[in-house]
C-alpha cells in the first residue's frame, strides 16, 4: 500500500494555531482510493524551520520533536516521536524530545482510550515526510541539481552521484523559505528503520539516575504544601471543624476551607492544612476534627446498592439498546441463563495524586501535574478562575501510573483554588488513603445473559441485560442512561452469530464518583459474555475454544470489528499456548477473548492450588494490534494489563458504608504482588493493518480467563467478583 499526501499552500501550512490547515490523505489499496481528511498542525513562526508545531530544525543544535501525550510508563515518549523520526530519517537518540504543555494547537492530548498512536499514525508520519521532502529540495537548490538526485539519511541529505552531504541544520534556513510540496509519499512498511524495531527508552538516563521530574519533584520559589481532609461522601459539606491540634503540628502555617466544585470538575468539600513541608501538611490534615453534613448518598452502602442494580435489571425497567435479527421458529434444545455482578474498582496507581499551581504576574496560573489530559485541566482552571485559557499553562510531568484516574482535573483544581486563595505557589499532596477513598471509580455492574440453543449449540437467541452507572455523570448530573459508547464496549458489538440478539440496559446513580478505569465497560462485559459462553459450551459438551469458533462462523465486519481477525487470534492462542496438550496433562486452563479499542486479544490462564489457596501459574496472550510501532512497549503494556486484570479479578473490591469508601490502602485494597505474579507470555500478530489500541485491550479477557480456569480447578463458577470473596488467592 502506498500513501500519497496532498498538502495545502505554505500560507495555509504556517497559519497560527487559531486557524486550521489541512491535507488530504489518499490511500491506494487494490485500486481503490480513499480520501481521509485530517487536521494539519500550525507551524511555529519563531523557529528557523518549523513546518508544524511538532517539529523544528534549528541551524544549530539538535532537532526538536514534541510529544503531546503523557508518559506514564507506556513508552509514548518513544512512540510519538518515532512516527515523525521514521519519515524524517533521523535517529531518536539524535533528537531532543519536548514535552508539550496543554494546548489545543496539538489536537487531542488526552492520553487515554488507547489512542495515542492510532489517532496520530498518518498525521505525524506526514509531518516527518513533509519536512524531509522540503530538506531534500533545499539541498537540491543549494547544489543546483534535481531533487530526485538527493536522498535523506540519518539527519543529512546526500547527493547520489557525488556523495556530498549537508546536515539538516545547514539546510534549515533554505528549507524554511520553500513552498509545501504538493505530494508527499510515505514509506512502505518494508522500509521502516524505527517503526517495529527495538528501541531503548529515550528517557532511560533520566529515569535511571533520578533526573526525571515527577509531580512530587516540582519545586517553586515560595511554595507551600497542602494536604486536604475531604468530605467522605460526595456532595457532603462542612458543618464545623476544629483545627487546634492541627495548628500545633510543627510546620503547619494555616488551615483554610475549600468548597466543592461541581461537574465537570467534581471536587469534594475539604479542610486544607497549609504547611512548609508535605509531612507536616499530611499530619496536620489528619488532626483536623471535622463535622460533616452528608451528601445525598450518606446512608447508602454497597450491599443495598448492588440490590438496586439488580432491581433495575427487572425486564419492566430496562430499555432496549439494540435488537438484531429474527428469532428462528425452531424450538430450542436448550435454554440457559446466568447472572453476573462486579464491584466498584479504584485505579490505585503507585504514584498518588499531586499537583502544583502558582499565580502569574499577569493574573494567570501556571500548573505542574502528572496529568493525562492537560487540555481539560487547562480549560477547567480557566473556567474556574474566569480567565482566558491563554493565561493558564499546564506542564505535564512524568506519571507514576495513571489508568484513567489522572484524566480527571479535580486534583489540579484543588491546587489552583488554594493558589488563588493564598496568592502563592501551592503543592497539593494526596496520601495513598486519599487516593483510595476519594477516587473516580470503575462502575459496579449487574448483568444477566440468556440464550436459546439448538441441539448443536448454535444460538437461536441471545439476550444481554446490563445495568451500571454511566461515566457520563463525570460531566453532568442527572444522566439517566449509559452512553452508546459504553454499551459498544462488548455488549452491542458481541461477535457471535445469533438468530436474534437483544441488548437491554438500565442504570442506578452511584454513591461514589464514577469514571473510566483501564478498558472501562469492556471489563465487566467481557467477563459476563465469556463466562456465559463457557457455560453454553459445557451445556453442549464442546471445547470452549472450538465452541467460540463455531459461534463466530464465517468472517464478517461488525462496524470496525473484523471477526476474521478475532478468529485468527483465537486459533493462534490455542496453538501457541499448547491448549490441547496441556489440558490432556491435567493443567487447569481457562480461555477468553475480546475485541476492544480496535484490537483483538485472546488469553489462556493456568491456575493451581498452593498453600495460600488458588495461584495463577501462567498467562498466555495473543494480540492483533495492527502495525506494532514500539515492540518492547507493546509487550510490557500487555504484561501490565494482565497484572491489572488479575488484580481486579482476584482482589478488586471497593465497599461503601454510609456513603463513604471503606478501603484505605493496599492492605485492604490489594493488588497483585510480585511473589504472586505468574509467568506472562505475549505473542504479537504481525500484519500491516494500521496501529490499534494497546494499553487497555489486554485487561478485559484476563478476568474471565481466570474465572474459567478456577471453574476447571474447583468445579464452581464464580459469578460475583472478586475471587477473594469465595476463596484465598
C-alpha positions in Angstrom: 0.0 0.0 0.0 1.3 3.4 -0.9 0.2 6.6 0.8 0.2 9.9 -1.1 -0.3 13.2 0.7 -1.8 16.3 -0.9 -0.7 19.3 1.1 -2.0 22.9 1.1 -0.1 26.0 0.3 2.6 27.3 2.6 0.4 30.1 3.7 -2.2 27.6 5.0 0.6 25.4 6.3 2.1 28.1 8.6 -1.0 29.6 10.0 -1.1 30.2 13.7 -2.9 27.8 16.0 -6.1 29.8 15.8 -6.6 28.6 12.2 -6.7 25.2 10.7 -4.7 24.0 7.7 -5.4 20.7 6.1 -4.3 17.9 3.9 -5.9 15.0 2.1 -4.6 11.5 2.6 -5.2 9.4 -0.5 -4.8 5.7 0.3 -4.4 3.4 -2.7 -5.1 -0.2 -1.9 -6.2 -2.8 -4.5 -7.1 0.0 -7.0 -9.5 1.8 -4.5 -8.6 5.3 -3.4 -10.0 6.5 -0.1 -9.7 10.2 0.9 -9.1 10.9 4.6 -9.3 14.4 5.9 -7.2 15.3 8.9 -6.0 18.4 10.7 -2.6 19.9 9.8 -0.9 21.4 12.8 0.2 25.0 12.6 3.9 25.9 12.3 5.8 27.8 14.9 6.9 31.1 13.3 9.5 31.7 15.9 11.6 28.6 14.8 14.1 28.7 11.9 12.5 25.7 10.2 9.3 24.5 11.8 6.8 23.2 9.2 4.4 22.2 12.1 4.1 22.5 15.8 5.6 19.0 16.4 8.9 19.6 14.7 11.6 22.2 14.4 15.1 22.1 12.8 17.4 24.9 14.0 20.5 26.0 12.1 22.5 25.0 15.2 21.7 22.4 17.8 19.5 19.2 17.9 16.3 18.7 16.1 13.3 19.1 18.4 10.2 16.8 18.3 7.3 17.4 20.5 5.5 14.7 22.4 2.0 15.9 23.1 0.8 12.8 25.1 1.6 12.0 28.7 4.3 9.4 29.6 3.2 7.0 32.3 5.4 4.1 31.6 3.8 3.1 28.3 6.7 4.4 26.2 4.8 7.2 24.4 7.8 9.5 24.5 9.4 7.0 22.2 6.3 6.1 20.2 5.1 9.6 19.2 8.5 11.0 18.2 9.2 7.7 16.4 6.4 8.3 13.9 8.0 11.7 12.9 11.6 10.5 13.1 10.9 7.5 10.8 9.8 9.7 7.9 12.3 12.4 8.7 15.2 9.9 8.6 16.7 10.7 12.0 17.6 8.5 14.9 15.7 9.1 18.2 18.9 9.5 20.2 19.8 12.4 17.9 16.6 14.2 18.7 15.6 16.4 21.6 12.1 15.4 22.9 10.0 18.3 24.1 7.0 17.5 26.4 4.1 19.6 25.3 2.1 21.8 27.6 -1.6 21.6 27.4 -2.6 23.4 24.2 -5.4 22.9 21.5 -2.9 23.5 18.8 -1.6 20.0 19.2 -5.1 18.4 18.7 -6.4 15.9 21.3 -3.9 15.4 24.1 -6.0 13.2 26.4 -3.8 10.1 27.0 -6.5 7.5 27.5 -8.7 5.4 25.3 -5.6 3.5 23.9 -5.5 6.0 21.0 -2.2 7.9 21.2 -0.6 6.1 18.3 -3.7 5.0 16.3 -5.0 8.6 16.2 -1.7 10.1 15.2 -0.4 7.3 12.8 -0.9 9.1 9.5 -0.7 12.7 10.8 2.7 12.6 12.4 4.3 10.4 9.7 3.1 13.0 7.2 4.7 15.8 9.2 8.0 14.0 9.1 7.8 13.2 5.4 6.9 16.7 4.5 9.9 18.1 6.4 12.2 15.5 4.9 11.0 16.4 1.3 11.5 20.1 1.9 15.0 19.5 3.2 15.8 17.3 0.2 14.5 20.1 -2.0 16.6 22.7 -0.1 19.7 20.6 -0.8 18.9 20.2 -4.4 18.6 24.0 -4.8 21.8 24.6 -2.9 23.7 22.2 -5.2 21.7 23.2 -8.3 20.7 19.6 -9.0 17.4 17.8 -9.3 15.6 16.8 -6.1 15.4 13.3 -7.4 19.2 13.1 -7.2 19.1 13.7 -3.4 18.1 11.5 -0.5 17.9 11.9 3.2 19.6 9.6 5.7 20.4 9.9 9.5 19.9 13.7 9.7 21.7 14.6 6.4 20.8 15.0 2.8 23.2 13.3 0.3 23.8 13.8 -3.4 23.6 10.3 -5.0 26.4 10.7 -7.6 28.9 12.9 -5.8 28.4 11.6 -2.3 28.5 15.1 -0.8 26.1 15.9 2.0 24.6 18.7 4.1 23.2 18.4 7.6 19.5 19.3 8.2 20.8 22.2 10.3 22.8 23.5 7.4 19.6 23.3 5.2 17.2 24.7 7.8 17.1 28.3 6.6 16.8 27.4 2.9 14.0 24.9 3.7 12.1 27.4 5.7 11.6 29.5 2.5 10.3 26.7 0.4 6.6 26.1 -0.5 5.0 23.0 0.9 5.3 20.1 -1.6 2.1 19.2 -3.3 2.5 15.4 -2.8 4.4 13.5 -0.1 4.9 9.8 -0.3 5.1 7.8 3.0 7.4 4.8 3.4 6.3 1.3 2.8 6.5 -1.0 5.9 9.4 -2.9 4.4 11.5 0.2 4.5 10.9 1.1 8.2 14.1 1.6 10.2 12.5 2.6 13.5 8.9 1.5 13.5 8.5 -2.1 14.6 12.2 -2.3 15.6 13.8 -2.5 19.1 14.1 0.9 20.7 15.6 1.8 24.1 13.7 4.4 26.1 14.6 7.9 25.2 14.3 8.7 28.9 16.5 5.8 30.2 19.2 8.0 31.6 16.8 10.4 33.3 14.8 7.6 34.8 17.7 5.5 36.0 19.6 8.5 37.6 16.6 10.1 39.3 16.6 13.1 37.0 13.1 12.6 35.6 10.6 15.0 37.0 7.5 13.5 38.5 4.7 15.5 40.1 6.2 15.4 43.6 9.6 16.7 42.3 8.3 20.1 41.3 9.6 23.0 43.4 8.7 26.7 43.0 10.0 29.7 44.9 7.9 30.5 48.0 5.9 27.3 47.6 3.9 25.9 50.4 2.3 22.4 50.8 -1.3 21.5 51.3 -3.0 18.3 52.4 -6.8 18.1 52.5 -9.3 16.5 54.8 -12.1 15.8 52.3 -15.7 15.1 52.7 -16.1 11.3 53.0 -19.3 11.4 50.9 -19.9 13.0 47.5 -21.9 16.2 47.8 -21.0 16.5 51.5 -20.3 19.8 53.2 -18.6 21.2 56.3 -20.8 21.8 59.3 -17.9 22.8 61.6 -14.3 22.0 62.2 -11.7 22.2 65.0 -8.1 22.8 63.8 -6.5 23.4 67.2 -4.5 20.2 67.2 -3.5 20.6 63.6 -2.1 24.0 64.2 0.1 22.6 67.0 1.9 20.4 64.4 5.4 21.7 63.6 5.5 23.2 60.1 1.7 23.9 59.9 1.2 27.5 58.7 -2.6 27.9 58.2 -5.9 26.0 57.9 -8.5 27.0 55.3 -11.6 25.6 53.8 -12.4 24.7 50.2 -16.0 24.4 48.8 -16.9 21.6 46.5 -16.7 22.3 42.8 -19.5 20.6 40.8 -19.4 18.8 37.4 -17.5 18.7 35.3 -14.7 19.2 37.8 -16.1 17.2 40.8 -14.0 18.2 43.8 -15.2 17.4 47.3 -15.5 20.0 50.1 -12.4 19.9 52.2 -10.4 21.5 55.0 -6.9 22.2 53.8 -3.9 22.3 56.0 -1.1 24.6 54.7 2.5 23.8 55.8 6.1 24.2 55.0 6.5 20.5 54.0 4.4 17.6 52.9 4.7 15.6 56.1 3.6 18.5 58.3 0.6 19.1 56.0 -0.5 15.5 56.0 -0.1 15.1 59.7 -2.0 18.3 60.3 -4.8 17.2 58.0 -5.2 14.0 60.0 -5.6 16.0 63.2 -8.4 18.3 62.0 -11.7 17.3 63.6 -14.5 17.9 61.1 -18.2 17.6 61.5 -19.6 16.7 58.0 -23.0 17.2 56.6 -23.5 14.1 54.5 -24.3 14.2 50.8 -27.4 12.7 49.2 -25.9 9.1 49.4 -24.8 9.4 53.0 -26.9 6.4 54.2 -26.2 4.1 51.2 -23.9 1.1 51.4 -22.6 -1.4 48.8 -25.0 -4.2 49.6 -28.0 -2.0 49.2 -26.6 -0.5 46.0 -26.0 -3.9 44.4 -29.6 -4.8 45.2 -30.7 -1.6 43.5 -28.7 -2.6 40.4 -30.4 -6.0 40.3 -33.8 -4.4 40.8 -33.1 -2.0 37.9 -32.4 -5.1 35.8 -36.1 -6.2 36.0 -37.5 -6.5 32.5 -40.1 -3.8 33.0 -37.4 -1.3 34.0 -34.9 -2.0 31.2 -34.6 -0.1 27.9 -33.7 -1.8 24.6 -30.4 -0.7 23.2 -30.3 -3.0 20.2 -32.2 -5.8 18.6 -30.9 -7.5 15.5 -32.2 -10.5 13.6 -35.3 -12.6 13.9 -35.8 -15.5 16.3 -36.0 -18.7 14.3 -39.2 -20.7 14.6 -37.3 -23.9 15.6 -37.9 -25.0 19.2 -34.7 -24.6 21.3 -33.0 -27.8 22.5 -31.5 -25.8 25.5 -32.3 -22.6 27.3 -29.5 -21.2 29.5 -29.3 -18.1 31.7 -26.8 -16.7 34.2 -26.3 -13.6 36.3 -23.0 -11.8 36.9 -22.0 -9.0 39.2 -18.9 -7.0 39.7 -18.0 -4.3 42.4 -16.6 -0.8 42.2 -12.9 -0.7 41.5 -10.3 2.0 42.0 -7.2 2.8 39.9 -4.6 2.7 42.8 -1.6 3.8 40.8 1.8 3.6 42.5 2.1 7.4 42.5 -0.7 9.1 44.5 -2.1 12.3 43.0 -0.1 15.6 43.4 -0.3 19.0 41.7 1.4 22.4 42.0 -0.1 25.7 41.0 1.4 29.2 41.0 -0.3 32.5 40.2 1.4 34.5 37.5 2.1 38.2 37.3 -0.5 38.7 34.5 -3.3 37.3 36.6 -3.0 33.8 35.1 -2.0 30.4 36.6 0.8 28.0 36.0 0.3 24.4 36.8 2.5 21.3 37.1 0.9 17.9 37.3 1.1 14.2 36.4 -2.0 14.7 34.2 -3.3 12.6 31.4 -5.5 15.3 29.9 -3.7 18.7 30.2 -6.1 20.5 27.9 -9.0 19.6 30.2 -7.1 20.8 33.2 -6.3 24.0 31.4 -9.9 24.6 30.4 -11.2 23.7 33.9 -8.7 26.1 35.6 -9.5 28.9 33.2 -13.2 28.4 33.7 -12.9 28.3 37.5 -10.7 31.4 37.6 -12.8 33.1 34.9 -9.8 34.0 32.8 -8.8 33.2 29.2 -7.2 29.8 28.6 -4.2 31.6 27.2 -3.4 32.7 30.7 -3.2 29.2 32.0 -0.2 27.0 31.4 -0.2 23.3 32.2 3.1 21.5 32.4 3.0 17.7 32.2 5.4 15.8 34.4 6.1 12.1 34.2 3.3 10.0 35.6 3.8 7.1 38.1 0.8 5.2 36.6 -2.5 6.6 35.6 -5.0 4.0 34.3 -7.6 6.8 33.6 -7.6 8.4 37.1 -5.3 11.2 36.1 -7.5 12.2 33.2 -9.7 13.9 35.8 -8.8 17.6 36.6 -10.0 17.6 40.3 -6.6 17.3 42.0 -5.2 20.1 39.8 -8.1 22.3 40.6 -7.6 21.9 44.3 -4.1 23.3 43.8 -5.4 26.1 41.6 -8.1 27.0 44.2 -5.6 27.2 47.0 -3.0 29.1 45.0 -5.7 31.7 44.1 -6.8 31.9 47.8 -3.3 32.1 49.2 -1.8 34.1 46.3 1.4 31.9 46.3 2.5 28.6 44.8 0.9 25.6 46.4 1.6 21.9 46.1 -1.4 19.7 47.0 -0.3 16.2 48.0 -2.5 13.2 48.3 -1.8 10.2 50.5 -2.4 6.7 49.4 -5.5 6.7 51.7 -6.8 9.8 49.9 -6.2 8.1 46.6 -8.3 5.0 47.6 -11.1 6.9 49.4 -11.6 9.8 47.0 -11.2 8.3 43.6 -13.2 8.2 40.4 -14.3 4.6 40.5 -14.9 1.9 37.9 -18.6 1.2 37.8 -20.1 -1.6 39.7 -22.4 -3.8 37.5 -25.1 -6.4 37.3 -25.7 -8.4 34.2 -28.0 -11.2 33.1 -27.4 -13.2 29.9 -29.8 -15.8 28.5 -29.8 -17.8 25.3 -31.7 -20.4 23.3 -29.6 -23.1 21.6 -30.3 -25.8 19.0 -29.0 -29.3 19.6 -25.6 -28.4 18.1 -25.2 -25.3 20.3 -26.0 -22.7 17.7 -27.6 -19.5 19.0 -31.2 -19.2 18.2 -31.5 -16.2 20.5 -29.1 -14.1 22.7 -30.2 -11.7 25.4 -27.9 -9.4 27.4 -29.2 -7.2 30.1 -26.5 -4.8 31.6 -27.0 -2.4 34.5 -24.3 0.0 35.7 -23.8 3.7 36.5 -22.6 5.7 33.5 -19.3 7.6 33.3 -21.2 10.4 31.7 -22.1 11.6 35.3 -18.5 12.9 35.3 -19.7 15.8 33.1 -23.3 16.2 34.0 -25.6 15.3 36.9 -28.9 13.6 36.2 -27.8 11.4 33.3 -30.4 8.7 33.0 -28.8 6.1 30.8 -25.4 4.7 29.7 -23.9 6.2 26.6 -23.8 4.3 23.4 -20.1 4.0 23.5 -20.3 2.3 26.9 -22.7 -0.3 25.5 -20.5 -0.7 22.5 -17.7 -1.9 24.8 -18.6 -5.5 24.4 -22.4 -5.6 24.6 -23.8 -4.3 21.4 -20.8 -5.5 19.4 -20.6 -9.1 20.6 -19.1 -11.2 17.8 -21.2 -14.3 17.9 -23.9 -15.2 15.3 -27.4 -15.5 16.7 -30.9 -15.8 15.1 -31.9 -12.7 17.2 -29.7 -10.8 19.6 -31.0 -8.2 22.1 -29.2 -5.9 24.4 -31.1 -4.0 27.1 -29.7 -1.5 29.7 -30.5 0.0 33.0 -28.8 2.4 35.4 -28.7 3.4 39.0 -26.9 6.6 40.3 -23.7 5.6 42.2 -22.9 6.7 45.7 -19.3 7.5 44.6 -17.8 9.4 41.6 -17.7 7.1 38.6 -15.4 7.5 35.6 -13.2 5.5 33.3 -10.7 2.9 34.5 -8.4 0.8 32.2 -10.7 -0.6 29.5 -13.9 0.8 31.1 -17.1 -1.2 30.5 -15.2 -3.8 28.4 -14.0 -5.4 31.7 -17.4 -6.4 33.1 -19.0 -7.0 29.7 -16.1 -9.3 28.6 -16.3 -11.1 32.0 -20.0 -11.9 31.7 -20.0 -12.7 28.0 -17.0 -15.1 28.2 -18.3 -16.7 31.4 -21.7 -17.3 29.8 -20.2 -18.7 26.5 -18.2 -21.1 28.6 -21.5 -22.3 30.3 -23.1 -22.7 26.9 -20.1 -24.8 25.8 -20.5 -27.0 28.8 -24.2 -27.4 28.1 -23.5 -28.9 24.6 -20.3 -30.6 25.8 -17.9 -28.7 23.5 -14.4 -27.4 24.0 -14.7 -23.7 24.9 -12.3 -22.6 22.1 -13.9 -24.7 19.4 -17.3 -23.5 20.5 -16.3 -19.9 20.2 -15.0 -20.5 16.7 -18.3 -22.2 15.9 -20.3 -19.2 17.1 -18.2 -16.7 15.2 -18.7 -18.6 12.0 -17.5 -17.1 8.7 -15.6 -13.8 8.8 -17.7 -10.6 8.7 -17.5 -7.0 9.6 -19.3 -5.6 12.6 -18.6 -1.9 12.4 -14.9 -1.6 13.0 -14.7 -5.2 14.2 -13.4 -7.9 11.8 -14.5 -11.3 13.2 -11.9 -12.9 10.9 -9.1 -11.2 12.8 -10.7 -12.3 16.1 -11.0 -15.8 14.9 -7.3 -15.8 13.8 -6.2 -14.6 17.2 -8.3 -17.3 19.0 -6.8 -20.0 16.8 -3.3 -18.7 17.3 -3.7 -18.5 21.1 -5.0 -22.1 21.1 -1.8 -23.2 19.3 0.9 -21.1 21.0 -0.4 -21.9 24.4 -0.5 -25.7 23.6 -4.0 -25.7 24.9 -4.9 -29.3 23.9 -1.7 -31.0 25.1 -1.6 -29.1 28.4 -5.3 -30.0 29.1 -4.5 -33.6 28.4 -1.7 -33.4 31.0 -4.2 -32.1 33.6 -3.5 -28.4 33.5 -6.4 -26.3 34.8 -6.8 -23.8 31.9 -9.3 -21.0 31.2 -9.8 -19.2 27.9 -11.3 -15.8 27.0 -11.2 -13.5 24.0 -12.3 -9.9 23.4 -12.3 -7.1 20.9 -11.7 -3.6 22.3 -10.1 -0.4 21.1 -10.0 -1.9 17.6 -7.6 -4.7 18.9 -8.1 -8.4 19.2 -6.9 -10.3 22.2 -7.1 -14.0 23.3 -5.9 -15.3 26.6 -5.2 -18.6 28.3 -4.7 -18.6 32.0 -3.5 -21.6 34.1 -4.2 -21.8 37.8 -3.2 -24.3 40.5 -3.7 -24.8 44.2 -0.9 -23.9 46.7 -0.6 -23.3 50.4 -2.2 -19.9 50.0 -5.2 -21.0 48.0 -5.6 -20.5 44.3 -2.5 -19.3 42.4 -2.3 -18.1 38.8 0.7 -20.0 37.3 0.8 -18.8 33.7 -0.8 -16.3 31.3 -0.5 -16.7 27.5 -1.7 -13.7 25.5 -2.1 -13.3 21.7 -2.8 -9.9 20.4 -3.5 -8.4 17.0 -2.9 -4.7 17.4 -2.2 -3.9 13.8 1.2 -2.4 13.0 3.4 -2.7 16.1 5.3 0.6 16.5 7.4 0.0 19.6 7.5 -3.7 20.3 9.0 -3.6 23.8 6.5 -1.1 24.9 3.6 -3.1 23.5 4.7 -6.3 25.2 5.2 -4.5 28.5 1.7 -2.9 28.3 0.1 -6.3 27.7 2.0 -7.7 30.6 0.9 -4.8 32.8 -2.7 -5.2 31.5 -2.5 -8.9 32.6 -1.4 -8.0 36.1 -4.1 -5.2 36.2 -6.7 -7.7 35.2 -5.6 -10.3 37.6 -5.7 -7.8 40.4 -9.2 -6.8 39.6 -10.4 -10.4 39.2 -8.8 -11.8 42.4 -8.9 -8.8 44.8 -10.5 -5.7 43.5 -13.5 -4.6 45.7 -14.4 -1.1 46.8 -17.0 -1.2 49.5 -19.2 1.8 50.6 -20.7 2.2 54.0 -22.9 5.2 54.9 -21.8 6.8 51.6 -18.1 6.6 52.4 -15.5 4.3 50.9 -14.3 1.7 53.5 -10.9 0.8 51.9 -7.7 2.7 52.8 -4.6 1.3 51.3 -3.0 -1.7 49.7 -3.6 -3.8 52.8 -7.4 -3.8 52.3 -7.4 -3.0 48.5 -4.6 -5.4 47.4 -3.0 -5.6 44.0 -1.0 -8.5 42.7 2.4 -8.6 44.3 5.5 -9.8 42.5 5.7 -13.0 44.6 2.2 -14.0 43.3 2.7 -12.8 39.7 2.6 -15.5 37.1 4.7 -16.1 34.0 3.2 -13.9 31.3 3.8 -14.7 27.6 2.8 -12.2 24.9 2.6 -13.1 21.3 2.0 -10.2 18.8 0.5 -10.9 15.4 2.5 -9.3 12.6 0.5 -7.5 9.8 0.2 -4.2 8.0 -3.1 -3.0 9.4 -2.8 0.5 10.9 -1.9 0.5 14.6 -4.8 -0.1 17.0 -5.2 0.2 20.8 -2.5 -1.3 23.1 -2.7 0.0 26.7 -6.2 -1.3 27.6 -7.3 -4.3 25.3 -5.2 -6.8 27.3 -7.2 -6.3 30.6 -10.8 -7.4 29.7 -10.2 -11.0 28.6 -7.8 -11.8 31.5 -10.6 -11.5 34.1 -12.9 -14.1 32.6 -10.0 -16.4 31.7 -9.1 -16.6 35.4 -12.7 -17.4 36.3 -12.8 -20.1 33.7 -9.6 -21.6 34.9 -10.8 -21.6 38.5 -14.0 -23.3 37.2 -11.8 -26.1 35.9 -9.9 -26.3 39.1 -12.8 -26.3 41.6 -15.9 -27.1 39.6 -17.5 -23.8 40.8 -18.5 -20.9 38.5 -17.7 -17.6 40.2 -20.4 -15.1 39.1 -19.8 -12.4 41.8 -16.3 -10.8 41.8 -13.8 -10.7 43.2 -12.5 -14.2 43.6 -11.2 -13.5 47.1 -14.9 -13.3 48.3 -15.0 -17.1 47.7 -11.5 -18.4 48.3 -8.0 -17.3 49.1 -5.9 -16.2 46.1 
